[in-house]
Amino acid sequence: MSEHIKAVVLLSGGLDSSTALAWAVKEQGWVCHTVAFDYGQRHRIELEASAAVSAAFGVTNHRVIKVDLRSIGHSALTSDIPVPKDEVECAGIPNTYVPARNLIFLSLAAAVAETVGATQLVIGANVVDYSGYPDCRPAFLDSFVQTALLGTKAGCEGKGLEIAAPLIHLNKSGIISMGLKLGLDYALTRSCYDPLPNGNPCGHCDSCFYRRRGFEEIGKKDPLPYPET
C-alpha cells in the first residue's frame, strides 16, 4: 500500500462503484479522485449518492462530468424506453445497456488521471452478477489500457496507467461482504435503474434484484426501503 499512489475512481454512487472506492481508500491507501458522470440518466439520484459516498471516505477531489448520452439514446436509461421489470437473467444484452458507456467514461477518467498524475483507474465492473454488459469484461478493460497508453502524453512518456477492477470476479454477496468489512454504509448508495419519485428503489428492475439477493445471501438486510410486493 502507498498513500503516494493516486487513483481516479469511476463512482456512480451505486453499490459496486462505492465498494470499489472503499477498497481503493481503505485497503490500498491510495489518494483518490472520484468522478461521476451526468449523462442524462433517468436515475439521476445516483449523482447525489456519489457525492455522499465520496465525502464519507474523505475524498476531497470529487467532480461531476457532463456527457450528453441522451442525444444518442437507444437505452432504457437515457431515452423513453421502459426499464425491464421482473425479467432478470434473460438471454442477451438488456435494453438498459448504454452504448459505449464505459468506453466513454474510462476515456474521460483517463484524461482526468493524466491531469492529476494518477496511475490507477478504479472501476466497479464485475462479470458474475451482472446484466450481460460487454463493457464489464476483463478483455475490454485490458484492451482499453493499451489504447490509453498509446493515445496519451503520459503513456508516451512512460508514466504508466493501470485499471484496477477489484470486484471483477465477485458476485453481489461477495461485493457487499467486502464493502461492509471496509466500513461502507450502503444506505448512502443507490442502485435502482428506475427509482420512485421519492428516490426509493422500485424493487423490480435487474439492479434491484441483484442487490437485494446479494444482501439476502449473506443474511443481511438492505438498508434501502423497497415497496411492498
C-alpha positions as CSV (number, residue, x, y, z in Angstrom):
1,M,0.0,0.0,0.0
2,S,1.1,3.5,-0.7
3,E,-0.5,6.8,0.1
4,H,1.6,8.4,-2.7
5,I,-0.3,6.4,-5.4
6,K,-3.0,8.5,-7.0
7,A,-6.2,6.9,-8.4
8,V,-9.2,8.1,-10.3
9,V,-12.3,6.2,-9.2
10,L,-15.3,6.0,-11.5
11,L,-18.0,6.5,-8.9
12,S,-21.7,6.3,-10.0
13,G,-22.9,6.1,-6.4
14,G,-24.1,2.6,-6.9
15,L,-23.3,-0.5,-4.8
16,D,-20.4,-1.7,-7.0
17,S,-18.5,1.5,-7.6
18,S,-18.9,2.6,-4.0
19,T,-17.4,-0.7,-2.9
20,A,-14.5,-0.2,-5.3
21,L,-13.9,3.2,-3.8
22,A,-13.9,1.7,-0.3
23,W,-11.3,-0.8,-1.5
24,A,-9.1,1.9,-3.0
25,V,-9.1,4.1,0.0
26,K,-9.2,1.6,2.9
27,E,-7.3,-1.4,1.5
28,Q,-4.9,0.2,-0.9
29,G,-4.4,3.5,0.8
30,W,-4.5,5.4,-2.5
31,V,-5.1,9.1,-2.8
32,C,-8.4,9.1,-4.7
33,H,-10.1,11.5,-7.1
34,T,-13.7,10.4,-7.8
35,V,-15.5,11.1,-11.0
36,A,-19.3,10.8,-11.5
37,F,-21.0,11.3,-14.9
38,D,-24.1,13.3,-15.5
39,Y,-25.0,11.7,-18.8
40,G,-28.8,12.2,-19.0
41,Q,-29.6,9.1,-17.0
42,R,-33.1,8.7,-15.6
43,H,-31.7,7.6,-12.2
44,R,-30.0,10.9,-11.5
45,I,-30.3,10.3,-7.8
46,E,-27.1,8.4,-8.1
47,L,-25.2,11.7,-8.6
48,E,-26.2,12.7,-5.0
49,A,-25.2,9.3,-3.8
50,S,-21.7,9.5,-5.4
51,A,-21.1,12.8,-3.6
52,A,-22.2,11.4,-0.3
53,V,-20.0,8.3,-0.7
54,S,-17.0,10.4,-1.7
55,A,-17.5,12.6,1.4
56,A,-17.9,9.5,3.7
57,F,-14.5,8.3,2.6
58,G,-12.8,11.6,3.0
59,V,-12.3,12.3,-0.7
60,T,-11.8,16.0,-1.3
61,N,-11.4,15.7,-5.1
62,H,-14.9,14.8,-6.4
63,R,-16.1,16.0,-9.8
64,V,-19.1,15.5,-12.0
65,I,-18.5,15.5,-15.7
66,K,-21.5,16.2,-18.0
67,V,-21.8,14.0,-21.1
68,D,-25.0,14.1,-23.2
69,L,-25.7,10.4,-23.9
70,R,-29.4,11.1,-24.1
71,S,-28.8,12.6,-27.5
72,I,-27.5,9.2,-28.6
73,G,-30.3,7.3,-26.8
74,H,-31.1,3.7,-27.6
75,S,-31.1,2.7,-23.9
76,A,-33.8,2.5,-21.3
77,L,-31.6,4.6,-19.0
78,T,-31.2,7.5,-21.4
79,S,-34.4,7.5,-23.5
80,D,-38.1,6.9,-23.3
81,I,-37.8,3.2,-23.3
82,P,-39.4,1.3,-20.4
83,V,-36.9,-0.3,-17.9
84,P,-37.5,-4.0,-17.9
85,K,-39.2,-5.2,-14.7
86,D,-39.1,-8.7,-13.2
87,E,-37.2,-10.0,-16.2
88,V,-33.8,-10.8,-14.7
89,E,-31.4,-13.4,-16.1
90,C,-32.9,-13.3,-19.6
91,A,-30.6,-14.1,-22.5
92,G,-28.9,-11.3,-24.5
93,I,-27.9,-7.8,-23.7
94,P,-30.7,-5.9,-22.0
95,N,-32.0,-2.5,-23.1
96,T,-30.5,-0.9,-20.0
97,Y,-27.2,-1.2,-21.8
98,V,-26.0,2.3,-22.7
99,P,-24.0,2.3,-25.9
100,A,-20.2,2.6,-25.3
101,R,-20.8,4.0,-21.8
102,N,-17.7,2.5,-20.1
103,L,-15.6,3.2,-23.2
104,I,-16.6,6.9,-22.9
105,F,-16.3,7.1,-19.2
106,L,-12.9,5.4,-19.0
107,S,-11.6,7.8,-21.7
108,L,-12.7,10.8,-19.7
109,A,-11.3,9.2,-16.5
110,A,-8.0,8.6,-18.2
111,A,-7.9,12.3,-19.2
112,V,-8.5,13.2,-15.5
113,A,-5.8,10.8,-14.5
114,E,-3.3,12.4,-16.9
115,T,-4.1,15.9,-15.5
116,V,-3.8,14.9,-11.8
117,G,-0.9,12.5,-12.2
118,A,-2.8,9.3,-11.3
119,T,-1.6,6.0,-12.4
120,Q,-4.7,3.9,-11.4
121,L,-8.2,3.9,-12.8
122,V,-10.6,2.1,-10.5
123,I,-13.9,0.7,-11.8
124,G,-16.5,-1.4,-10.1
125,A,-17.1,-3.7,-13.1
126,N,-17.8,-7.4,-12.5
127,V,-18.7,-10.4,-14.6
128,V,-20.5,-12.6,-12.2
129,D,-23.8,-11.0,-11.1
130,Y,-24.2,-8.5,-13.9
131,S,-26.7,-7.9,-16.7
132,G,-24.7,-9.0,-19.7
133,Y,-22.9,-5.7,-20.4
134,P,-20.0,-6.2,-22.8
135,D,-18.0,-3.3,-21.4
136,C,-17.7,-5.0,-18.0
137,R,-15.4,-7.8,-19.3
138,P,-11.7,-8.2,-18.4
139,A,-10.8,-8.3,-22.1
140,F,-12.3,-4.9,-22.7
141,L,-10.6,-3.4,-19.7
142,D,-7.2,-4.8,-20.7
143,S,-7.6,-3.5,-24.2
144,F,-8.6,-0.1,-23.0
145,V,-5.4,0.3,-21.0
146,Q,-3.3,-0.4,-24.1
147,T,-5.3,2.1,-26.1
148,A,-4.9,4.8,-23.4
149,L,-1.2,4.2,-23.1
150,L,-0.9,4.7,-26.9
151,G,-3.1,7.8,-27.0
152,T,-2.0,9.9,-24.1
153,K,1.0,12.1,-23.4
154,A,1.5,10.4,-20.1
155,G,1.6,7.0,-21.8
156,C,4.1,8.2,-24.4
157,E,6.3,9.5,-21.6
158,G,6.2,6.1,-19.9
159,K,4.3,7.2,-16.8
160,G,2.0,4.2,-17.0
161,L,-1.6,3.6,-16.4
162,E,-3.4,0.6,-14.9
163,I,-7.1,-0.3,-14.4
164,A,-8.0,-1.8,-11.0
165,A,-11.2,-3.8,-11.1
166,P,-11.3,-5.4,-7.6
167,L,-14.8,-6.7,-8.0
168,I,-14.4,-8.3,-11.4
169,H,-14.8,-11.9,-10.2
170,L,-17.1,-11.4,-7.2
171,N,-20.8,-11.9,-7.0
172,K,-23.0,-9.4,-5.3
173,S,-22.9,-11.1,-1.9
174,G,-19.1,-11.1,-2.1
175,I,-19.1,-7.4,-3.1
176,I,-21.4,-6.5,-0.2
177,S,-19.3,-8.5,2.3
178,M,-16.2,-6.7,1.1
179,G,-17.8,-3.3,1.5
180,L,-19.2,-4.0,5.0
181,K,-15.7,-5.1,6.1
182,L,-14.3,-1.8,4.8
183,G,-16.9,0.3,6.6
184,L,-19.1,1.2,3.6
185,D,-22.6,2.4,4.6
186,Y,-24.7,1.0,1.9
187,A,-27.6,3.3,2.9
188,L,-25.6,6.1,1.1
189,T,-25.6,4.2,-2.2
190,R,-28.3,4.0,-4.9
191,S,-28.6,1.2,-7.5
192,C,-32.1,1.2,-8.9
193,Y,-32.5,1.9,-12.7
194,D,-36.0,3.3,-12.3
195,P,-36.4,4.9,-8.9
196,L,-39.7,6.0,-7.5
197,P,-40.5,9.8,-7.4
198,N,-39.2,9.9,-3.8
199,G,-35.9,8.4,-4.8
200,N,-36.5,5.0,-3.3
201,P,-35.8,1.8,-5.4
202,C,-38.5,0.3,-7.5
203,G,-37.7,-3.2,-6.3
204,H,-38.3,-4.8,-9.7
205,C,-35.5,-3.9,-12.1
206,D,-32.4,-6.0,-12.7
207,S,-30.3,-3.8,-10.4
208,C,-32.7,-4.0,-7.5
209,F,-33.0,-7.8,-7.9
210,Y,-29.2,-8.5,-7.8
211,R,-28.7,-6.0,-5.0
212,R,-31.5,-7.5,-2.8
213,R,-30.4,-11.1,-3.5
214,G,-26.8,-10.2,-2.5
215,F,-27.8,-8.9,0.9
216,E,-30.2,-11.9,1.4
217,E,-27.4,-14.4,0.6
218,I,-25.2,-13.1,3.5
219,G,-28.2,-12.8,5.9
220,K,-28.2,-9.0,5.9
221,K,-31.0,-6.5,5.3
222,D,-30.5,-4.0,2.6
223,P,-30.8,-0.6,4.3
224,L,-32.7,0.9,1.4
225,P,-36.5,0.8,1.6
226,Y,-38.3,-1.2,-1.1
227,P,-42.0,-1.0,-1.9
228,E,-44.3,-3.8,-0.6
229,T,-44.9,-6.5,-3.2
